[in-house]
Amino acid sequence: CDEDGKFLYVFMSIGASLRGFRTCIRPVIVVDGTYLKGQFRGTMFVATTQDGNEQVYPIAFGHASIEVGISKMFTYATNTICCWHFAKNIKKRFHRKDVAVIMDKIAPTYTEFEYNRHMEKLRNLHQNAYDYVIDAGP
């Protein structure tokens, strides 16, 4: 709704989305959910990816059925933790911004060497935070 309480409509071109998905999308699909309050209770799931310009590319939105569909369609897909939420949880749990800063460096690493280097820094800084991250998985 806008400020006056009038509904705003968002239109999506399905044909353009399908063509774009086949030609310029990165091979990672992110599904995130949020709890809906008010008139429309439940959980809203949104499936997105990134295009070549690193812009968010919407694929689908709906309720819990997206999660079921993705697990059937992409049998080898993995379920991972959102880095942003994980860093917020670490900051809240350990009350240390420096631990969250290291986590922000660990999350986007692409090489095992870089990952291990940051994990060692985390271990030296706070053993319990290190154990928490290890338990969560890479």
C-alpha positions as CSV (number, residue, x, y, z in Angstrom):
1,C,0.0,0.0,0.0
2,D,1.1,3.5,-0.5
3,E,0.8,6.4,2.0
4,D,-2.9,6.8,1.3
5,G,-3.7,3.2,1.8
6,K,-4.2,2.5,-1.9
7,F,-2.8,-0.7,-3.3
8,L,0.2,-0.5,-5.5
9,Y,0.6,-3.2,-8.1
10,V,3.8,-4.8,-9.3
11,F,3.8,-6.4,-12.7
12,M,6.3,-9.0,-13.7
13,S,7.0,-10.0,-17.3
14,I,7.1,-13.8,-17.1
15,G,8.5,-14.2,-20.7
16,A,11.4,-11.8,-20.1
17,S,12.2,-13.4,-16.7
18,L,12.4,-16.9,-18.3
19,R,14.6,-15.7,-21.1
20,G,16.8,-13.8,-18.7
21,F,17.0,-16.8,-16.4
22,R,18.2,-19.1,-19.2
23,T,20.8,-16.7,-20.6
24,C,22.4,-14.5,-17.9
25,I,21.8,-15.8,-14.4
26,R,24.5,-17.1,-12.0
27,P,24.0,-20.7,-10.9
28,V,23.1,-19.9,-7.3
29,I,19.5,-19.5,-6.2
30,V,18.8,-18.0,-2.8
31,V,15.5,-18.7,-1.0
32,D,14.7,-16.5,2.0
33,G,11.6,-16.3,4.1
34,T,10.0,-13.8,6.4
35,Y,7.0,-14.1,8.7
36,L,4.0,-12.2,7.7
37,K,2.0,-10.3,10.3
38,G,-1.4,-8.6,10.0
39,Q,-4.1,-9.7,7.6
40,F,-1.9,-12.1,5.6
41,R,-0.3,-14.4,8.2
42,G,2.1,-17.1,7.4
43,T,5.5,-17.3,5.8
44,M,6.5,-15.6,2.6
45,F,9.3,-17.2,0.6
46,V,11.2,-15.4,-2.1
47,A,13.6,-17.1,-4.6
48,T,16.1,-14.8,-6.1
49,T,19.5,-15.0,-7.9
50,Q,21.9,-12.4,-9.4
51,D,22.3,-11.4,-13.0
52,G,25.6,-10.5,-14.7
53,N,25.5,-7.0,-13.2
54,E,25.2,-8.4,-9.7
55,Q,21.6,-7.2,-9.5
56,V,18.9,-9.1,-7.7
57,Y,16.8,-11.2,-10.1
58,P,13.5,-12.4,-8.8
59,I,12.5,-15.9,-9.7
60,A,9.5,-16.8,-7.6
61,F,7.6,-15.8,-4.5
62,G,4.9,-17.5,-2.5
63,H,4.6,-19.6,0.6
64,A,6.2,-22.8,2.0
65,S,5.5,-24.7,-1.3
66,I,8.6,-23.0,-2.8
67,E,10.8,-24.8,-0.3
68,V,9.2,-28.1,-1.3
69,G,9.5,-27.4,-5.0
70,I,13.2,-26.5,-4.8
71,S,14.0,-29.6,-2.8
72,K,12.3,-31.8,-5.5
73,M,13.8,-29.9,-8.5
74,F,17.3,-29.4,-7.2
75,T,18.1,-32.6,-5.3
76,Y,21.8,-31.7,-4.9
77,A,21.1,-28.2,-3.6
78,T,22.5,-27.3,-0.2
79,N,20.8,-25.4,2.5
80,T,23.1,-22.8,4.1
81,I,22.8,-20.1,6.6
82,C,22.4,-16.4,5.6
83,C,25.7,-14.7,6.3
84,W,24.1,-11.5,7.4
85,H,21.8,-13.2,9.9
86,F,24.6,-15.4,11.1
87,A,26.8,-12.4,11.8
88,K,24.0,-10.6,13.7
89,N,23.5,-13.8,15.8
90,I,27.2,-13.9,16.6
91,K,27.2,-10.2,17.6
92,K,24.2,-10.8,19.8
93,R,25.4,-14.1,21.3
94,F,29.0,-13.0,22.1
95,H,28.5,-9.2,22.5
96,R,31.7,-8.6,20.4
97,K,31.8,-6.5,17.3
98,D,35.3,-7.7,16.5
99,V,34.1,-11.3,16.3
100,A,31.3,-10.2,13.9
101,V,33.9,-8.3,11.8
102,I,35.9,-11.5,11.3
103,M,32.8,-13.4,10.4
104,D,32.1,-10.8,7.7
105,K,35.5,-11.7,6.3
106,I,35.0,-15.4,6.6
107,A,31.6,-15.6,4.8
108,P,32.6,-14.4,1.3
109,T,35.8,-16.4,1.1
110,Y,36.2,-18.6,-2.0
111,T,39.4,-20.5,-1.2
112,E,40.1,-22.9,1.5
113,F,43.4,-21.1,2.3
114,E,41.6,-17.8,2.9
115,Y,38.8,-19.5,4.9
116,N,41.4,-21.2,7.2
117,R,43.4,-18.0,7.7
118,H,40.3,-16.1,8.9
119,M,39.1,-19.0,11.0
120,E,42.5,-19.1,12.7
121,K,42.1,-15.4,13.5
122,L,38.7,-16.1,15.0
123,R,40.0,-19.0,17.1
124,N,42.8,-16.8,18.5
125,L,40.3,-14.0,19.3
126,H,37.4,-16.0,20.8
127,Q,37.4,-19.8,21.2
128,N,33.7,-20.1,21.9
129,A,32.8,-18.1,18.8
130,Y,35.1,-20.3,16.8
131,D,33.4,-23.4,18.1
132,Y,30.0,-21.9,17.3
133,V,31.0,-21.2,13.7
134,I,32.5,-24.7,13.4
135,D,29.2,-26.3,14.7
136,A,27.2,-24.3,12.1
137,G,29.3,-25.6,9.2
138,P,31.1,-23.9,6.4
